[in-house]
Amino acid sequence: YHCLAYSGSDGAAPAAAPAAAAPAKPAYVSDLKMVTPAAKKLASSGGVDLNSLKGTGLGGRVTEDDVRRAMGKPTKEEERSARLPQPTGAAAPAPGKKEGGKAAPVPAKQSGVTPMTGMQKAVVKNMEWSLSVPTFQVSRGIVTDKLDALYEELKPKGVTMSALLAKAVALALAKCPLMNARYVPNGIEYHDQVNVAVAVAMPDGGLITPTLKSADTTDIYELSRQWADLVKRARDKALAPDEYSSGTFTVSNLGMMGVDTFGAILPPNQGGILAIGSSQPTVVQQKSGMLGVVKRMQVTVTCDHRHIYGADAAAFLKELAEVIEGDVNVLLK
């Protein structure tokens, strides 16, 4: 326990403290906060008083995002979303919100039947095809701390998270050729290239899948340049058919929209599609036995069960996890 002493003669009552004075704080009271190393480093460089922050992490831990908010900066997720191709194009202002000094028009209420665009009709046809194929799904959690750190290092050089994920998937597919193959009547067709198609939602409805060809052997800088060009021309509706119909495997990423986990529908003429959710802080037991926090994303692969089986899908996800959780420098090649 802690003893508080006072001055005065023996037997005399201690003098009353001034009414305005705050009571003395016992020395054993601690202001210790749980702070992540990244938050501590950023706070030190930005001159932020950690004691003034309320932690939003697990158990009240002060995170890097808490420090970023205190500095008036976007969070890492907000920053990443701004750099990723937005699934529905530029975000529209809220109804009635002023934009450029003028009130934004309130969208007209829709009713009745609206004709579908040609692209939406194509999506309908593909989705109906999928009903004729026996499929199954396998899920796995993958720690993304190393991938996130690599992205932070490379994004000033124009590297996108979409390109990094496509590259990781391509490297795993190169080691699991059955996942990169497709079923044909009475056989399995293997492909010479690993062409990763990435689903992008169009502003006027429908989906398109720009394809990164030979993604396993293309360096990450060139892959990022190709991806930026493909997305721009996709939204301008200027892609050649071969640029959106030559995928051997598809990736659908809703992580930037805050979706934790979901399952995707198998597209025609492919053996699988990978659905990627957002990366979330997760408490884990470390090798030392102590608890720690890592960022983990949930991925779910949907497969054509006519030629791919559960063990094949699990082996693919294991390879993908080893790429993302291991030496991420392989993604640079």
C-alpha positions as CSV (number, residue, x, y, z in Angstrom):
1,Y,0.0,0.0,0.0
2,H,1.0,3.6,-0.3
3,C,1.3,6.0,2.7
4,L,0.5,9.7,2.5
5,A,2.4,11.9,5.0
6,Y,1.5,15.3,6.2
7,S,3.5,18.1,8.0
8,G,2.6,19.6,11.4
9,S,3.2,19.2,15.1
10,D,2.4,16.0,16.9
11,G,-1.2,15.7,17.7
12,A,-2.2,18.6,15.5
13,A,-4.6,18.1,12.7
14,P,-3.2,18.6,9.2
15,A,-3.9,21.9,7.5
16,A,-6.8,21.8,5.1
17,A,-5.8,21.9,1.5
18,P,-7.0,24.8,-0.6
19,A,-10.4,24.1,-2.1
20,A,-9.2,24.8,-5.6
21,A,-6.2,22.5,-5.4
22,A,-6.6,19.0,-7.0
23,P,-5.9,16.1,-4.7
24,A,-2.4,14.7,-5.0
25,K,-2.1,11.6,-7.1
26,P,-0.6,8.6,-5.4
27,A,2.7,7.6,-6.9
28,Y,1.5,4.1,-7.7
29,V,-1.3,5.2,-10.0
30,S,-0.1,4.3,-13.6
31,D,-1.0,6.1,-16.8
32,L,0.3,3.1,-18.8
33,K,-1.6,2.6,-22.1
34,M,-1.5,-0.3,-24.4
35,V,0.0,1.1,-27.6
36,T,1.0,-0.7,-30.8
37,P,4.6,-0.2,-32.0
38,A,3.5,1.5,-35.2
39,A,1.3,3.9,-33.2
40,K,4.1,4.7,-30.9
41,K,6.5,5.4,-33.8
42,L,4.0,7.6,-35.6
43,A,3.0,9.5,-32.5
44,S,6.7,10.2,-31.8
45,S,7.3,11.6,-35.3
46,G,4.1,13.5,-35.4
47,G,4.2,15.0,-31.9
48,V,1.0,13.4,-30.7
49,D,0.4,12.9,-27.0
50,L,-0.7,9.2,-26.6
51,N,-2.2,9.9,-23.2
52,S,-4.8,12.1,-24.9
53,L,-6.0,9.4,-27.2
54,K,-8.7,6.8,-26.6
55,G,-7.7,3.5,-28.1
56,T,-10.1,1.8,-30.5
57,G,-8.1,-1.4,-30.8
58,L,-8.7,-4.6,-28.9
59,G,-8.8,-4.1,-25.2
60,G,-8.5,-0.3,-25.6
61,R,-5.2,-0.5,-27.4
62,V,-4.1,2.7,-29.2
63,T,-3.5,1.8,-32.8
64,E,-1.8,3.5,-35.7
65,D,-5.2,4.5,-37.1
66,D,-6.0,6.3,-33.8
67,V,-2.8,8.4,-34.1
68,R,-3.6,9.1,-37.8
69,R,-7.1,10.4,-36.9
70,A,-5.5,12.6,-34.2
71,M,-3.2,14.0,-36.9
72,G,-6.1,14.6,-39.3
73,K,-4.8,11.9,-41.7
74,P,-6.9,9.1,-43.2
75,T,-6.7,5.6,-41.7
76,K,-4.6,3.0,-43.5
77,E,-7.8,1.3,-44.8
78,E,-9.2,4.6,-46.0
79,E,-5.9,5.4,-47.7
80,R,-5.8,1.9,-49.3
81,S,-9.4,2.2,-50.5
82,A,-8.6,5.6,-52.2
83,R,-5.8,3.9,-54.2
84,L,-7.8,0.8,-55.2
85,P,-10.1,0.8,-58.2
86,Q,-13.5,1.6,-56.7
87,P,-16.0,-1.1,-57.6
88,T,-18.8,1.4,-58.5
89,G,-16.7,4.3,-59.8
90,A,-16.4,7.7,-58.0
91,A,-18.6,7.9,-54.9
92,A,-21.6,10.0,-55.5
93,P,-22.3,12.7,-52.9
94,A,-25.1,12.1,-50.5
95,P,-28.6,13.4,-51.6
96,G,-28.8,17.1,-51.1
97,K,-25.1,17.5,-50.1
98,K,-23.3,20.4,-51.6
99,E,-20.6,19.7,-54.2
100,G,-18.5,22.5,-55.7
101,G,-20.8,25.1,-54.1
102,K,-23.9,23.6,-55.6
103,A,-26.5,21.3,-54.1
104,A,-26.3,17.8,-55.5
105,P,-29.5,16.6,-57.2
106,V,-31.5,14.1,-55.3
107,P,-31.8,10.9,-57.3
108,A,-35.2,10.3,-58.9
109,K,-37.2,7.6,-57.3
110,Q,-37.2,4.5,-59.5
111,S,-40.2,2.2,-60.1
112,G,-41.4,-0.2,-62.7
113,V,-39.1,-2.3,-65.0
114,T,-35.8,-0.8,-66.1
115,P,-34.2,-2.4,-69.2
116,M,-30.9,-4.1,-68.6
117,T,-27.7,-3.1,-70.3
118,G,-25.9,-5.5,-72.6
119,M,-23.3,-6.1,-69.9
120,Q,-26.0,-6.9,-67.3
121,K,-27.6,-9.4,-69.7
122,A,-24.2,-11.0,-70.2
123,V,-23.8,-11.4,-66.4
124,V,-27.3,-13.0,-66.2
125,K,-26.3,-15.5,-68.9
126,N,-23.1,-16.4,-67.1
127,M,-24.8,-16.8,-63.7
128,E,-27.4,-19.1,-65.2
129,W,-24.6,-21.2,-66.7
130,S,-23.1,-21.6,-63.2
131,L,-26.3,-23.3,-62.0
132,S,-25.5,-26.2,-64.3
133,V,-22.1,-26.8,-62.7
134,P,-21.5,-28.7,-59.4
135,T,-19.4,-26.4,-57.2
136,F,-18.1,-26.3,-53.6
137,Q,-16.3,-23.8,-51.4
138,V,-13.3,-23.9,-49.1
139,S,-12.3,-21.0,-46.8
140,R,-9.1,-20.1,-44.9
141,G,-7.8,-17.1,-42.9
142,I,-4.5,-15.6,-44.0
143,V,-2.4,-13.2,-41.9
144,T,-1.6,-10.0,-44.0
145,D,0.8,-8.1,-41.8
146,K,3.8,-8.7,-44.2
147,L,1.7,-8.0,-47.3
148,D,0.4,-4.8,-45.7
149,A,3.9,-3.7,-44.9
150,L,5.1,-4.4,-48.4
151,Y,2.2,-2.5,-49.9
152,E,2.9,0.6,-47.7
153,E,6.5,0.4,-49.0
154,L,5.6,0.1,-52.6
155,K,2.5,2.2,-53.0
156,P,4.5,5.5,-53.5
157,K,6.0,3.7,-56.6
158,G,2.5,3.1,-58.1
159,V,2.0,-0.5,-56.9
160,T,-1.6,-1.4,-56.1
161,M,-3.0,-3.9,-53.7
162,S,-5.0,-5.4,-56.5
163,A,-1.8,-6.2,-58.4
164,L,-0.2,-7.6,-55.2
165,L,-3.1,-9.9,-54.6
166,A,-3.3,-11.0,-58.2
167,K,0.5,-11.7,-58.2
168,A,0.1,-13.8,-55.0
169,V,-2.8,-15.8,-56.5
170,A,-0.8,-16.3,-59.7
171,L,2.2,-17.7,-57.8
172,A,0.0,-20.1,-55.9
173,L,-1.8,-21.2,-59.1
174,A,1.6,-21.9,-60.8
175,K,2.2,-24.5,-58.1
176,C,-1.3,-25.9,-58.3
177,P,-2.0,-26.2,-62.1
178,L,-5.2,-28.1,-61.6
179,M,-6.7,-25.0,-60.1
180,N,-5.7,-23.1,-63.2
181,A,-7.3,-25.7,-65.5
182,R,-10.8,-26.1,-66.7
183,Y,-13.2,-29.0,-67.3
184,V,-14.0,-30.0,-70.9
185,P,-16.2,-32.9,-71.9
186,N,-14.4,-36.1,-70.9
187,G,-11.2,-34.3,-70.0
188,I,-9.2,-31.5,-68.2
189,E,-7.7,-28.6,-70.2
190,Y,-4.5,-27.2,-68.7
191,H,-3.3,-23.7,-69.6
192,D,0.2,-22.6,-70.6
193,Q,-0.3,-19.2,-68.9
194,V,-1.6,-18.1,-65.5
195,N,-4.1,-15.3,-66.5
196,V,-5.7,-13.8,-63.4
197,A,-9.0,-12.0,-64.1
198,V,-10.1,-9.5,-61.5
199,A,-13.8,-8.6,-61.1
200,V,-14.7,-4.9,-61.4
201,A,-18.2,-3.5,-61.0
202,M,-19.2,-1.0,-63.7
203,P,-20.9,2.3,-62.7
204,D,-23.9,1.7,-64.9
205,G,-24.4,-1.9,-63.8
206,G,-22.8,-5.3,-64.6
207,L,-19.4,-6.7,-64.0
208,I,-16.3,-7.0,-66.1
209,T,-13.1,-9.0,-65.5
210,P,-10.0,-7.3,-66.9
211,T,-7.3,-9.9,-67.1
212,L,-3.6,-9.7,-66.0
213,K,-2.0,-12.2,-68.4
214,S,1.0,-14.3,-67.3
215,A,0.7,-12.7,-63.8
216,D,3.0,-15.2,-62.2
217,T,6.0,-14.1,-64.4
218,T,5.3,-10.4,-64.7
219,D,7.1,-8.1,-62.2
220,I,4.9,-6.2,-59.8
221,Y,5.6,-2.8,-61.2
222,E,4.6,-3.8,-64.7
223,L,1.6,-5.6,-63.4
224,S,0.4,-2.5,-61.5
225,R,0.8,-0.4,-64.7
226,Q,-1.2,-2.9,-66.7
227,W,-3.9,-3.0,-64.0
228,A,-4.3,0.8,-63.9
229,D,-4.6,0.9,-67.7
230,L,-7.1,-2.1,-67.9
231,V,-9.4,-0.5,-65.2
232,K,-9.4,2.9,-66.9
233,R,-10.2,1.4,-70.3
234,A,-12.8,-1.0,-68.8
235,R,-14.7,2.0,-67.4
236,D,-14.4,3.7,-70.8
237,K,-15.7,0.5,-72.3
238,A,-12.6,0.3,-74.5
239,L,-11.3,-3.2,-73.7
240,A,-10.8,-5.7,-76.4
241,P,-12.7,-9.0,-75.8
242,D,-9.4,-10.8,-75.2
243,E,-8.6,-8.4,-72.4
244,Y,-11.7,-9.5,-70.3
245,S,-12.4,-13.0,-71.5
246,S,-9.0,-14.7,-71.4
247,G,-8.8,-15.3,-67.6
248,T,-7.9,-18.8,-66.4
249,F,-8.9,-18.0,-62.8
250,T,-10.8,-15.1,-61.3
251,V,-10.4,-12.9,-58.1
252,S,-13.2,-11.0,-56.6
253,N,-12.2,-8.6,-53.8
254,L,-14.8,-6.8,-51.6
255,G,-12.4,-6.2,-48.8
256,M,-12.1,-2.5,-49.6
257,M,-15.9,-2.2,-49.0
258,G,-15.6,-3.7,-45.5
259,V,-16.9,-7.1,-46.3
260,D,-15.5,-9.7,-44.0
261,T,-16.3,-12.9,-45.9
262,F,-18.4,-13.9,-48.9
263,G,-18.6,-16.6,-51.6
264,A,-18.3,-15.9,-55.3
265,I,-20.1,-17.6,-58.2
266,L,-17.9,-19.6,-60.6
267,P,-17.6,-17.9,-64.0
268,P,-17.8,-19.9,-67.2
269,N,-14.8,-21.8,-68.6
270,Q,-12.7,-21.6,-65.4
271,G,-12.0,-24.0,-62.6
272,G,-12.2,-21.5,-59.7
273,I,-12.8,-18.0,-58.3
274,L,-11.3,-16.6,-55.1
275,A,-13.4,-14.3,-52.9
276,I,-11.3,-11.9,-50.7
277,G,-12.6,-10.2,-47.6
278,S,-11.2,-7.3,-45.6
279,S,-8.2,-7.7,-43.3
280,Q,-9.3,-7.4,-39.7
281,P,-7.3,-7.3,-36.4
282,T,-7.4,-10.7,-34.7
283,V,-6.0,-11.9,-31.4
284,V,-3.8,-15.0,-31.7
285,Q,-1.5,-17.0,-29.5
286,Q,2.1,-16.5,-30.5
287,K,4.9,-19.1,-30.5
288,S,6.0,-17.7,-27.1
289,G,2.6,-18.5,-25.7
290,M,1.8,-14.8,-25.3
291,L,-1.3,-13.2,-27.0
292,G,-0.7,-10.9,-29.9
293,V,-2.7,-9.0,-32.5
294,V,-2.4,-9.7,-36.3
295,K,-4.4,-8.6,-39.3
296,R,-6.1,-11.5,-41.0
297,M,-8.3,-11.7,-44.1
298,Q,-10.7,-14.5,-44.9
299,V,-10.6,-15.9,-48.4
300,T,-13.0,-18.4,-50.0
301,V,-12.4,-20.3,-53.1
302,T,-15.3,-21.6,-55.2
303,C,-14.3,-24.6,-57.4
304,D,-15.7,-26.7,-60.3
305,H,-16.2,-30.1,-58.5
306,R,-16.1,-31.9,-61.8
307,H,-12.3,-31.9,-61.8
308,I,-11.2,-30.1,-58.6
309,Y,-11.7,-31.7,-55.2
310,G,-11.5,-30.5,-51.6
311,A,-7.9,-31.5,-51.1
312,D,-6.9,-29.6,-54.2
313,A,-8.6,-26.4,-53.1
314,A,-7.1,-26.7,-49.6
315,A,-3.6,-27.2,-51.1
316,F,-4.1,-24.0,-53.2
317,L,-5.1,-21.9,-50.2
318,K,-2.1,-23.3,-48.3
319,E,0.2,-22.2,-51.1
320,L,-1.4,-18.8,-51.2
321,A,-1.0,-18.4,-47.4
322,E,2.7,-19.3,-47.7
323,V,3.2,-16.6,-50.3
324,I,1.4,-13.9,-48.3
325,E,2.6,-14.9,-44.8
326,G,6.2,-15.9,-45.8
327,D,8.9,-14.1,-47.8
328,V,6.7,-11.5,-49.6
329,N,9.7,-10.3,-51.6
330,V,8.8,-13.1,-54.1
331,L,5.9,-10.8,-55.1
332,L,8.4,-8.3,-56.6
333,K,9.7,-10.7,-59.2
